[in-house]
């Protein structure tokens, strides 16, 4: 048996061991050797006239101690960031574990000329390593300062565009520009190179939405690799269009036939048929439009189509492009929408030909449009065929003009057998009738392309 003195000694030894163990654990933790993390966006090989770098730093161990960001040229450093992070108390590391800092870089204001420069970022943490200076991470990259904006030369003569229609401007830039296009109001339409021998010549198809009039600002824009941006106006005439208004009566028979086709989710069973119609006509329509718009990112950088587009044969127009529709129930207006296509009716289940050569990018049920096929004709131009009774093509198929896509029907929000035909340029619905007009195709597209080719481009 242990006497009291031995028990006391044993207890002191155990306490000492515990303290020593805790001290060893503390030192091991505080002397952790994991480097902090540092990165920035956008990552580029060059710096333009003005650019904001988003610098992200983190250290989940001992926390952030300091960050220094400099530019070095000719062995001279210019400080952009010199920041010390607060300590959480002696031995407790740093208060800040992660942060993203915007760093504005404007070479001219810093007295820097174009040419090579080194961007260096140095980050330290609160580790006890390196004699309490902490772990260090250095990110270094050699960049080109390029503050010269790209020059834009418009190669096409005076342009005309209809409200709700499409225009084409062909232009040349003085240097490699990863982002080029036409800005119409707040909407940007990408342009494409590769059609001409000179890679710096771009085809710029753009659209004027049905609700954009002659006051709309339209400019060619180009941004080079350094982020320098330029813009140029061009000779342009905008023709105002007035679109029709229509009223559509909604009957109980239509509601009882069509509303059960739409799954509106939990709670919809408590809605009246009229309330379901309004939800479908607004919410489902909006969701369908969003999914259709997303297809613009899939457009191929090639012009698949040639000459005029085929109009659905032996058909009569039932509704026009950009018609404002008032929906009436029991003679009271319950909703209003804009019809963004042309409705064409023929015989029941009539075969639907492809308007022109294109790639199938959608072939499925799509909300209010029912069974739908969408063709990508390249350079952002797409055609849409809706309310079909059956679909005879698959996504990925490259179909020729006149190829049968399926047959007309009444799927989706259709009261009778017909084809809803629409055309889009990127995310904007445009008037299909232009693309059925050989004179419009010739004057607004082909002659412009031929004139640039005649320049030897």
DOVEX-465515 format. One record per residue (C-alpha): x, y, z; residue in one letter. Coordinates in nm, 2 decimals, always signed. Example, Ala and Ser with C-alpha at 12.3 -4.5 7.8 and 13.67 -1.06 7.14 Angstrom:
BEGIN
+--------+--------+--------+------+
!     px !     py !     pz ! code !
+--------+--------+--------+------+
!  +1.23 !  -0.45 !  +0.78 !    A !
!  +1.37 !  -0.11 !  +0.71 !    S !
+--------+--------+--------+------+
//
This chain:
BEGIN
+--------+--------+--------+------+
!     px !     py !     pz ! code !
+--------+--------+--------+------+
!  +0.00 !  +0.00 !  +0.00 !    X !
!  +0.12 !  +0.35 !  -0.08 !    X !
!  +0.16 !  +0.59 !  +0.21 !    X !
!  +0.04 !  +0.95 !  +0.19 !    X !
!  +0.38 !  +1.09 !  +0.08 !    X !
!  +0.40 !  +0.84 !  -0.21 !    X !
!  +0.05 !  +0.91 !  -0.32 !    X !
!  +0.12 !  +1.29 !  -0.32 !    X !
!  +0.44 !  +1.23 !  -0.52 !    X !
!  +0.25 !  +1.01 !  -0.77 !    X !
!  -0.02 !  +1.27 !  -0.80 !    X !
!  +0.24 !  +1.54 !  -0.87 !    X !
!  +0.40 !  +1.32 !  -1.13 !    X !
!  +0.07 !  +1.25 !  -1.31 !    X !
!  -0.01 !  +1.63 !  -1.31 !    X !
!  +0.33 !  +1.70 !  -1.45 !    X !
!  +0.29 !  +1.44 !  -1.72 !    X !
!  -0.05 !  +1.59 !  -1.81 !    X !
!  +0.09 !  +1.94 !  -1.82 !    X !
!  +0.38 !  +1.83 !  -2.03 !    X !
!  +0.14 !  +1.64 !  -2.26 !    X !
!  -0.08 !  +1.95 !  -2.30 !    X !
!  +0.23 !  +2.16 !  -2.36 !    X !
!  +0.36 !  +1.92 !  -2.62 !    X !
!  +0.02 !  +1.91 !  -2.79 !    X !
!  +0.00 !  +2.29 !  -2.78 !    X !
!  +0.34 !  +2.33 !  -2.93 !    X !
!  +0.27 !  +2.08 !  -3.20 !    X !
!  -0.05 !  +2.25 !  -3.29 !    X !
!  +0.10 !  +2.60 !  -3.28 !    X !
!  +0.40 !  +2.48 !  -3.49 !    X !
!  +0.18 !  +2.34 !  -3.76 !    X !
!  +0.35 !  +2.33 !  -4.10 !    X !
!  +0.07 !  +2.37 !  -4.34 !    X !
!  +0.11 !  +2.67 !  -4.57 !    X !
!  -0.17 !  +2.93 !  -4.60 !    X !
!  -0.36 !  +2.94 !  -4.93 !    X !
!  -0.36 !  +3.23 !  -5.18 !    X !
!  -0.52 !  +3.27 !  -5.52 !    X !
!  -0.66 !  +3.54 !  -5.74 !    X !
!  -0.91 !  +3.60 !  -6.03 !    X !
!  -0.93 !  +3.67 !  -6.31 !    X !
!  -0.61 !  +3.48 !  -6.40 !    X !
!  -0.46 !  +3.63 !  -6.71 !    X !
!  -0.12 !  +3.69 !  -6.87 !    X !
!  -0.17 !  +4.06 !  -6.89 !    X !
!  -0.29 !  +4.37 !  -6.71 !    X !
!  -0.50 !  +4.64 !  -6.88 !    X !
!  -0.56 !  +5.00 !  -6.82 !    X !
!  -0.78 !  +4.92 !  -6.52 !    X !
!  -0.84 !  +4.58 !  -6.36 !    X !
!  -0.97 !  +4.46 !  -6.02 !    X !
!  -0.81 !  +4.14 !  -5.89 !    X !
!  -1.01 !  +3.94 !  -5.64 !    X !
!  -0.74 !  +3.80 !  -5.41 !    X !
!  -0.86 !  +3.51 !  -5.19 !    X !
!  -0.65 !  +3.41 !  -4.88 !    X !
!  -0.71 !  +3.14 !  -4.62 !    X !
!  -0.55 !  +2.95 !  -4.34 !    X !
!  -0.77 !  +2.71 !  -4.14 !    X !
!  -0.49 !  +2.63 !  -3.90 !    X !
!  -0.33 !  +2.91 !  -3.71 !    X !
!  -0.51 !  +3.19 !  -3.90 !    X !
!  -0.39 !  +3.47 !  -4.12 !    X !
!  -0.10 !  +3.70 !  -4.01 !    X !
!  -0.01 !  +3.92 !  -4.30 !    X !
!  -0.06 !  +3.98 !  -4.68 !    X !
!  +0.16 !  +4.17 !  -4.91 !    X !
!  +0.09 !  +4.23 !  -5.28 !    X !
!  +0.34 !  +4.41 !  -5.49 !    X !
!  +0.42 !  +4.49 !  -5.85 !    X !
!  +0.79 !  +4.47 !  -5.94 !    X !
!  +0.95 !  +4.63 !  -6.25 !    X !
!  +1.32 !  +4.70 !  -6.30 !    X !
!  +1.39 !  +4.58 !  -5.94 !    X !
!  +1.15 !  +4.85 !  -5.80 !    X !
!  +0.85 !  +4.74 !  -5.60 !    X !
!  +0.52 !  +4.92 !  -5.59 !    X !
!  +0.30 !  +4.81 !  -5.30 !    X !
!  -0.07 !  +4.74 !  -5.37 !    X !
!  -0.16 !  +4.57 !  -5.04 !    X !
!  +0.03 !  +4.56 !  -4.71 !    X !
!  -0.21 !  +4.42 !  -4.45 !    X !
!  -0.16 !  +4.28 !  -4.10 !    X !
!  -0.43 !  +4.06 !  -3.96 !    X !
!  -0.53 !  +4.08 !  -3.58 !    X !
!  -0.42 !  +3.82 !  -3.33 !    X !
!  -0.67 !  +3.63 !  -3.12 !    X !
!  -0.43 !  +3.66 !  -2.82 !    X !
!  -0.08 !  +3.52 !  -2.74 !    X !
!  -0.06 !  +3.17 !  -2.87 !    X !
!  -0.42 !  +3.16 !  -2.99 !    X !
!  -0.34 !  +3.23 !  -3.36 !    X !
!  -0.52 !  +3.48 !  -3.58 !    X !
!  -0.88 !  +3.60 !  -3.57 !    X !
!  -0.92 !  +3.59 !  -3.94 !    X !
!  -0.92 !  +3.25 !  -4.12 !    X !
!  -1.02 !  +3.36 !  -4.47 !    X !
!  -1.09 !  +3.67 !  -4.68 !    X !
!  -1.13 !  +3.79 !  -5.03 !    X !
!  -0.99 !  +4.14 !  -5.11 !    X !
!  -1.05 !  +4.35 !  -5.42 !    X !
!  -0.73 !  +4.49 !  -5.55 !    X !
!  -0.75 !  +4.77 !  -5.81 !    X !
!  -0.46 !  +4.79 !  -6.05 !    X !
!  -0.42 !  +5.09 !  -6.27 !    X !
!  -0.07 !  +5.08 !  -6.43 !    X !
!  -0.07 !  +5.44 !  -6.57 !    X !
!  -0.17 !  +5.59 !  -6.23 !    X !
!  +0.11 !  +5.39 !  -6.07 !    X !
!  +0.36 !  +5.53 !  -6.32 !    X !
!  +0.41 !  +5.20 !  -6.50 !    X !
!  +0.46 !  +5.18 !  -6.88 !    X !
!  +0.36 !  +4.89 !  -7.10 !    X !
!  +0.58 !  +4.59 !  -7.08 !    X !
!  +0.68 !  +4.30 !  -6.85 !    X !
!  +0.61 !  +4.32 !  -6.48 !    X !
!  +0.61 !  +4.07 !  -6.19 !    X !
!  +0.31 !  +4.04 !  -5.97 !    X !
!  +0.40 !  +3.89 !  -5.63 !    X !
!  +0.18 !  +3.80 !  -5.34 !    X !
!  +0.32 !  +3.70 !  -5.00 !    X !
!  +0.10 !  +3.55 !  -4.73 !    X !
!  +0.20 !  +3.45 !  -4.37 !    X !
!  +0.01 !  +3.27 !  -4.09 !    X !
!  +0.03 !  +3.27 !  -3.71 !    X !
!  +0.22 !  +2.94 !  -3.68 !    X !
!  +0.52 !  +2.93 !  -3.44 !    X !
!  +0.74 !  +2.80 !  -3.73 !    X !
!  +1.03 !  +2.99 !  -3.86 !    X !
!  +1.10 !  +3.14 !  -3.52 !    X !
!  +0.75 !  +3.27 !  -3.48 !    X !
!  +0.73 !  +3.43 !  -3.83 !    X !
!  +0.49 !  +3.16 !  -3.94 !    X !
!  +0.44 !  +2.96 !  -4.26 !    X !
!  +0.48 !  +3.16 !  -4.58 !    X !
!  +0.32 !  +3.12 !  -4.92 !    X !
!  +0.44 !  +3.32 !  -5.22 !    X !
!  +0.25 !  +3.35 !  -5.55 !    X !
!  +0.45 !  +3.51 !  -5.83 !    X !
!  +0.36 !  +3.56 !  -6.20 !    X !
!  +0.51 !  +3.76 !  -6.48 !    X !
!  +0.26 !  +3.97 !  -6.66 !    X !
!  +0.24 !  +4.20 !  -6.96 !    X !
!  +0.11 !  +4.55 !  -6.90 !    X !
!  -0.10 !  +4.64 !  -7.21 !    X !
!  -0.30 !  +4.96 !  -7.18 !    X !
!  -0.36 !  +5.01 !  -7.55 !    X !
!  -0.73 !  +4.97 !  -7.64 !    X !
!  -0.83 !  +4.76 !  -7.95 !    X !
!  -0.93 !  +4.95 !  -8.26 !    X !
!  -1.26 !  +4.86 !  -8.44 !    X !
!  -1.31 !  +4.91 !  -8.81 !    X !
!  -1.67 !  +4.86 !  -8.93 !    X !
!  -1.66 !  +4.70 !  -9.28 !    X !
!  -2.03 !  +4.71 !  -9.38 !    X !
!  -2.21 !  +5.01 !  -9.51 !    X !
!  -2.53 !  +5.16 !  -9.37 !    X !
!  -2.74 !  +4.91 !  -9.18 !    X !
!  -3.12 !  +4.88 !  -9.14 !    X !
!  -3.30 !  +4.69 !  -8.88 !    X !
!  -3.67 !  +4.64 !  -8.81 !    X !
!  -3.81 !  +4.66 !  -8.46 !    X !
!  -3.84 !  +4.29 !  -8.36 !    X !
!  -3.59 !  +4.20 !  -8.63 !    X !
!  -3.22 !  +4.11 !  -8.69 !    X !
!  -2.93 !  +4.31 !  -8.82 !    X !
!  -2.57 !  +4.22 !  -8.93 !    X !
!  -2.26 !  +4.42 !  -8.89 !    X !
!  -1.92 !  +4.29 !  -9.00 !    X !
!  -1.62 !  +4.45 !  -8.83 !    X !
!  -1.24 !  +4.41 !  -8.79 !    X !
!  -1.04 !  +4.45 !  -8.47 !    X !
!  -0.67 !  +4.54 !  -8.45 !    X !
!  -0.57 !  +4.26 !  -8.21 !    X !
!  -0.68 !  +3.93 !  -8.06 !    X !
!  -1.00 !  +4.00 !  -7.86 !    X !
!  -1.16 !  +3.71 !  -7.67 !    X !
!  -1.48 !  +3.91 !  -7.62 !    X !
!  -1.65 !  +4.09 !  -7.92 !    X !
!  -2.00 !  +4.16 !  -8.01 !    X !
!  -2.29 !  +4.41 !  -8.04 !    X !
!  -2.45 !  +4.58 !  -7.75 !    X !
!  -2.82 !  +4.66 !  -7.81 !    X !
!  -2.95 !  +4.86 !  -7.51 !    X !
!  -2.85 !  +4.64 !  -7.22 !    X !
!  -2.84 !  +4.32 !  -7.42 !    X !
!  -2.50 !  +4.18 !  -7.55 !    X !
!  -2.49 !  +3.97 !  -7.87 !    X !
!  -2.16 !  +3.79 !  -7.92 !    X !
!  -1.99 !  +3.80 !  -8.26 !    X !
!  -1.79 !  +3.53 !  -8.42 !    X !
!  -1.47 !  +3.50 !  -8.62 !    X !
!  -1.37 !  +3.21 !  -8.85 !    X !
!  -1.61 !  +3.28 !  -9.14 !    X !
!  -1.35 !  +3.49 !  -9.32 !    X !
!  -0.98 !  +3.42 !  -9.38 !    X !
!  -0.87 !  +3.70 !  -9.15 !    X !
!  -0.93 !  +3.58 !  -8.79 !    X !
!  -0.97 !  +3.94 !  -8.67 !    X !
!  -1.29 !  +3.99 !  -8.88 !    X !
!  -1.62 !  +3.92 !  -8.70 !    X !
!  -1.97 !  +3.85 !  -8.80 !    X !
!  -2.20 !  +4.04 !  -8.56 !    X !
!  -2.56 !  +3.93 !  -8.58 !    X !
!  -2.77 !  +4.14 !  -8.34 !    X !
!  -3.14 !  +4.17 !  -8.26 !    X !
!  -3.37 !  +4.45 !  -8.18 !    X !
!  -3.64 !  +4.32 !  -7.95 !    X !
!  -4.01 !  +4.39 !  -8.03 !    X !
!  -4.02 !  +4.66 !  -7.76 !    X !
!  -3.70 !  +4.84 !  -7.85 !    X !
!  -3.76 !  +5.14 !  -8.08 !    X !
!  -3.54 !  +5.39 !  -8.28 !    X !
!  -3.40 !  +5.55 !  -7.96 !    X !
!  -3.21 !  +5.22 !  -7.87 !    X !
!  -2.83 !  +5.26 !  -7.85 !    X !
!  -2.65 !  +5.01 !  -8.06 !    X !
!  -2.27 !  +4.98 !  -8.05 !    X !
!  -1.99 !  +4.74 !  -8.16 !    X !
!  -1.77 !  +4.64 !  -7.86 !    X !
!  -1.44 !  +4.46 !  -7.83 !    X !
!  -1.24 !  +4.36 !  -7.52 !    X !
!  -0.88 !  +4.24 !  -7.55 !    X !
!  -0.69 !  +3.99 !  -7.33 !    X !
!  -0.58 !  +4.26 !  -7.09 !    X !
!  -0.94 !  +4.37 !  -7.04 !    X !
!  -0.90 !  +4.69 !  -7.24 !    X !
!  -1.24 !  +4.77 !  -7.40 !    X !
!  -1.34 !  +4.98 !  -7.69 !    X !
!  -1.67 !  +5.06 !  -7.87 !    X !
!  -1.77 !  +5.20 !  -8.20 !    X !
!  -2.09 !  +5.32 !  -8.35 !    X !
!  -2.20 !  +5.25 !  -8.71 !    X !
!  -2.44 !  +5.38 !  -8.96 !    X !
!  -2.78 !  +5.24 !  -8.87 !    X !
!  -3.15 !  +5.30 !  -8.95 !    X !
!  -3.41 !  +5.16 !  -8.72 !    X !
!  -3.76 !  +5.10 !  -8.86 !    X !
!  -4.04 !  +5.13 !  -8.60 !    X !
!  -4.30 !  +4.85 !  -8.61 !    X !
!  -4.65 !  +4.85 !  -8.45 !    X !
!  -4.76 !  +4.50 !  -8.35 !    X !
!  -5.12 !  +4.39 !  -8.33 !    X !
!  -5.33 !  +4.34 !  -8.02 !    X !
!  -5.57 !  +4.05 !  -7.98 !    X !
!  -5.82 !  +3.91 !  -7.73 !    X !
!  -5.85 !  +3.54 !  -7.65 !    X !
!  -6.16 !  +3.40 !  -7.47 !    X !
!  -6.09 !  +3.13 !  -7.22 !    X !
!  -6.37 !  +2.88 !  -7.19 !    X !
!  -6.45 !  +2.63 !  -6.92 !    X !
!  -6.41 !  +2.35 !  -7.18 !    X !
!  -6.05 !  +2.46 !  -7.25 !    X !
!  -5.97 !  +2.49 !  -6.88 !    X !
!  -6.11 !  +2.15 !  -6.80 !    X !
!  -5.92 !  +1.99 !  -7.10 !    X !
!  -5.59 !  +2.16 !  -7.06 !    X !
!  -5.52 !  +2.24 !  -6.70 !    X !
!  -5.49 !  +1.88 !  -6.58 !    X !
!  -5.20 !  +1.84 !  -6.82 !    X !
!  -4.98 !  +2.07 !  -6.61 !    X !
!  -4.82 !  +1.96 !  -6.28 !    X !
!  -4.81 !  +2.28 !  -6.07 !    X !
!  -4.67 !  +2.12 !  -5.76 !    X !
!  -4.80 !  +2.10 !  -5.40 !    X !
!  -5.10 !  +2.32 !  -5.32 !    X !
!  -5.22 !  +2.34 !  -5.68 !    X !
!  -5.51 !  +2.11 !  -5.60 !    X !
!  -5.67 !  +2.40 !  -5.41 !    X !
!  -5.65 !  +2.63 !  -5.71 !    X !
!  -5.95 !  +2.70 !  -5.93 !    X !
!  -5.92 !  +2.63 !  -6.30 !    X !
!  -5.88 !  +3.00 !  -6.37 !    X !
!  -5.61 !  +3.03 !  -6.11 !    X !
!  -5.43 !  +2.73 !  -6.26 !    X !
!  -5.45 !  +2.89 !  -6.60 !    X !
!  -5.30 !  +3.22 !  -6.47 !    X !
!  -5.02 !  +3.03 !  -6.30 !    X !
!  -4.94 !  +2.83 !  -6.61 !    X !
!  -4.97 !  +3.13 !  -6.84 !    X !
!  -4.73 !  +3.33 !  -6.62 !    X !
!  -4.50 !  +3.10 !  -6.42 !    X !
!  -4.47 !  +2.80 !  -6.65 !    X !
!  -4.43 !  +3.03 !  -6.95 !    X !
!  -4.15 !  +3.21 !  -6.77 !    X !
!  -3.98 !  +2.89 !  -6.67 !    X !
!  -4.00 !  +2.76 !  -7.02 !    X !
!  -3.85 !  +3.08 !  -7.16 !    X !
!  -3.56 !  +3.05 !  -6.91 !    X !
!  -3.48 !  +2.70 !  -7.02 !    X !
!  -3.50 !  +2.80 !  -7.39 !    X !
!  -3.28 !  +3.10 !  -7.33 !    X !
!  -3.01 !  +2.88 !  -7.18 !    X !
!  -2.97 !  +2.70 !  -7.51 !    X !
!  -2.80 !  +3.01 !  -7.66 !    X !
!  -2.48 !  +2.90 !  -7.49 !    X !
!  -2.48 !  +2.58 !  -7.70 !    X !
!  -2.48 !  +2.76 !  -8.04 !    X !
!  -2.21 !  +2.64 !  -8.28 !    X !
!  -1.96 !  +2.89 !  -8.42 !    X !
!  -2.05 !  +2.80 !  -8.78 !    X !
!  -2.33 !  +2.92 !  -9.02 !    X !
!  -2.52 !  +2.60 !  -9.10 !    X !
!  -2.81 !  +2.77 !  -9.28 !    X !
!  -2.82 !  +2.88 !  -9.65 !    X !
!  -3.06 !  +3.12 !  -9.82 !    X !
!  -3.42 !  +3.16 !  -9.71 !    X !
!  -3.59 !  +2.95 !  -9.44 !    X !
!  -3.89 !  +2.73 !  -9.54 !    X !
!  -4.23 !  +2.84 !  -9.43 !    X !
!  -4.46 !  +2.56 !  -9.30 !    X !
!  -4.62 !  +2.46 !  -9.63 !    X !
!  -4.99 !  +2.48 !  -9.71 !    X !
!  -5.06 !  +2.67 !  -9.38 !    X !
!  -5.26 !  +2.97 !  -9.28 !    X !
!  -5.14 !  +3.22 !  -9.02 !    X !
!  -5.35 !  +3.21 !  -8.70 !    X !
!  -5.15 !  +3.45 !  -8.48 !    X !
!  -4.86 !  +3.69 !  -8.55 !    X !
!  -4.53 !  +3.78 !  -8.39 !    X !
!  -4.53 !  +4.01 !  -8.09 !    X !
!  -4.91 !  +4.03 !  -8.07 !    X !
!  -5.03 !  +4.15 !  -7.73 !    X !
!  -5.29 !  +3.91 !  -7.61 !    X !
!  -5.56 !  +3.99 !  -7.35 !    X !
!  -5.70 !  +3.67 !  -7.20 !    X !
!  -6.07 !  +3.70 !  -7.11 !    X !
!  -6.28 !  +3.47 !  -6.89 !    X !
!  -6.65 !  +3.55 !  -6.87 !    X !
!  -6.57 !  +3.88 !  -7.06 !    X !
!  -6.32 !  +3.99 !  -6.78 !    X !
!  -5.95 !  +4.03 !  -6.84 !    X !
!  -5.75 !  +3.78 !  -6.63 !    X !
!  -5.41 !  +3.80 !  -6.79 !    X !
!  -5.19 !  +3.96 !  -7.07 !    X !
!  -4.90 !  +3.81 !  -7.25 !    X !
!  -4.70 !  +3.88 !  -7.57 !    X !
!  -4.70 !  +3.60 !  -7.84 !    X !
!  -4.34 !  +3.55 !  -7.94 !    X !
!  -4.38 !  +3.35 !  -8.26 !    X !
!  -4.62 !  +3.29 !  -8.55 !    X !
!  -4.90 !  +3.03 !  -8.53 !    X !
!  -4.96 !  +2.84 !  -8.85 !    X !
!  -5.24 !  +2.59 !  -8.91 !    X !
!  -5.26 !  +2.32 !  -9.17 !    X !
!  -5.43 !  +1.98 !  -9.17 !    X !
!  -5.43 !  +1.77 !  -8.85 !    X !
!  -5.10 !  +1.61 !  -8.77 !    X !
!  -4.93 !  +1.77 !  -9.07 !    X !
!  -4.56 !  +1.69 !  -9.12 !    X !
!  -4.33 !  +1.98 !  -9.01 !    X !
!  -4.02 !  +2.04 !  -9.22 !    X !
!  -3.70 !  +2.20 !  -9.08 !    X !
!  -3.68 !  +2.56 !  -9.18 !    X !
!  -3.31 !  +2.53 !  -9.27 !    X !
!  -3.01 !  +2.32 !  -9.20 !    X !
!  -2.94 !  +2.30 !  -8.82 !    X !
!  -2.84 !  +2.10 !  -8.52 !    X !
!  -3.11 !  +1.96 !  -8.29 !    X !
!  -3.05 !  +2.11 !  -7.94 !    X !
!  -3.39 !  +2.03 !  -7.79 !    X !
!  -3.65 !  +1.76 !  -7.86 !    X !
!  -3.89 !  +1.71 !  -7.57 !    X !
!  -4.19 !  +1.83 !  -7.38 !    X !
!  -4.13 !  +2.20 !  -7.28 !    X !
!  -4.40 !  +2.35 !  -7.05 !    X !
!  -4.66 !  +2.56 !  -7.23 !    X !
!  -4.50 !  +2.48 !  -7.57 !    X !
!  -4.57 !  +2.11 !  -7.54 !    X !
!  -4.36 !  +1.87 !  -7.76 !    X !
!  -4.09 !  +2.10 !  -7.90 !    X !
!  -3.79 !  +2.08 !  -8.13 !    X !
!  -3.53 !  +2.36 !  -8.14 !    X !
!  -3.27 !  +2.38 !  -8.41 !    X !
!  -2.94 !  +2.57 !  -8.38 !    X !
!  -2.85 !  +2.72 !  -8.72 !    X !
!  -2.52 !  +2.86 !  -8.59 !    X !
!  -2.39 !  +3.20 !  -8.48 !    X !
!  -2.67 !  +3.23 !  -8.22 !    X !
!  -2.97 !  +3.18 !  -8.46 !    X !
!  -3.23 !  +2.92 !  -8.36 !    X !
!  -3.57 !  +2.81 !  -8.48 !    X !
!  -3.84 !  +2.66 !  -8.26 !    X !
!  -4.13 !  +2.42 !  -8.35 !    X !
!  -4.39 !  +2.37 !  -8.08 !    X !
!  -4.72 !  +2.20 !  -7.99 !    X !
!  -4.62 !  +1.89 !  -8.19 !    X !
!  -4.81 !  +1.56 !  -8.16 !    X !
!  -4.49 !  +1.36 !  -8.22 !    X !
!  -4.11 !  +1.42 !  -8.25 !    X !
!  -3.90 !  +1.23 !  -8.51 !    X !
!  -3.55 !  +1.37 !  -8.44 !    X !
!  -3.31 !  +1.35 !  -8.15 !    X !
!  -3.07 !  +1.60 !  -7.98 !    X !
!  -2.74 !  +1.61 !  -8.17 !    X !
!  -2.89 !  +1.53 !  -8.51 !    X !
!  -2.77 !  +1.76 !  -8.79 !    X !
!  -3.08 !  +1.79 !  -9.02 !    X !
!  -3.10 !  +1.94 !  -9.36 !    X !
!  -3.36 !  +2.20 !  -9.48 !    X !
!  -3.69 !  +2.03 !  -9.53 !    X !
!  -3.61 !  +1.73 !  -9.31 !    X !
!  -3.93 !  +1.62 !  -9.13 !    X !
!  -3.90 !  +1.69 !  -8.76 !    X !
!  -4.24 !  +1.55 !  -8.65 !    X !
!  -4.61 !  +1.65 !  -8.69 !    X !
!  -4.84 !  +1.93 !  -8.57 !    X !
!  -5.06 !  +1.87 !  -8.26 !    X !
!  -5.22 !  +2.02 !  -7.96 !    X !
!  -4.96 !  +1.95 !  -7.68 !    X !
!  -4.89 !  +2.23 !  -7.43 !    X !
!  -5.11 !  +2.54 !  -7.42 !    X !
!  -5.27 !  +2.48 !  -7.75 !    X !
!  -5.65 !  +2.50 !  -7.81 !    X !
!  -5.63 !  +2.34 !  -8.16 !    X !
!  -5.39 !  +2.16 !  -8.39 !    X !
!  -5.13 !  +2.40 !  -8.52 !    X !
!  -4.76 !  +2.48 !  -8.53 !    X !
!  -4.61 !  +2.75 !  -8.31 !    X !
!  -4.30 !  +2.86 !  -8.50 !    X !
!  -4.05 !  +3.10 !  -8.34 !    X !
!  -3.70 !  +3.22 !  -8.41 !    X !
!  -3.44 !  +3.35 !  -8.17 !    X !
!  -3.11 !  +3.53 !  -8.19 !    X !
!  -2.93 !  +3.43 !  -7.87 !    X !
!  -3.18 !  +3.51 !  -7.60 !    X !
!  -3.41 !  +3.73 !  -7.80 !    X !
!  -3.72 !  +3.62 !  -8.00 !    X !
!  -3.72 !  +3.78 !  -8.35 !    X !
!  -3.97 !  +3.81 !  -8.63 !    X !
!  -3.97 !  +3.48 !  -8.83 !    X !
!  -4.12 !  +3.65 !  -9.14 !    X !
!  -3.78 !  +3.82 !  -9.22 !    X !
!  -3.62 !  +3.48 !  -9.27 !    X !
!  -3.89 !  +3.37 !  -9.52 !    X !
!  -3.82 !  +3.68 !  -9.73 !    X !
!  -3.55 !  +3.63 ! -10.01 !    X !
!  -3.50 !  +4.00 ! -10.06 !    X !
!  -3.44 !  +4.06 !  -9.68 !    X !
!  -3.19 !  +3.77 !  -9.67 !    X !
!  -3.01 !  +3.91 !  -9.98 !    X !
!  -3.00 !  +4.27 !  -9.87 !    X !
!  -2.93 !  +4.23 !  -9.50 !    X !
!  -2.70 !  +3.93 !  -9.49 !    X !
!  -2.56 !  +3.79 !  -9.82 !    X !
!  -2.47 !  +4.12 !  -9.99 !    X !
!  -2.28 !  +4.23 !  -9.68 !    X !
!  -2.09 !  +3.91 !  -9.66 !    X !
!  -2.01 !  +3.93 ! -10.03 !    X !
!  -1.89 !  +4.29 ! -10.01 !    X !
!  -1.64 !  +4.20 !  -9.74 !    X !
!  -1.52 !  +3.90 !  -9.93 !    X !
!  -1.47 !  +4.13 ! -10.23 !    X !
!  -1.23 !  +4.33 ! -10.02 !    X !
!  -1.00 !  +4.03 ! -10.02 !    X !
!  -1.07 !  +3.95 !  -9.66 !    X !
+--------+--------+--------+------+
//
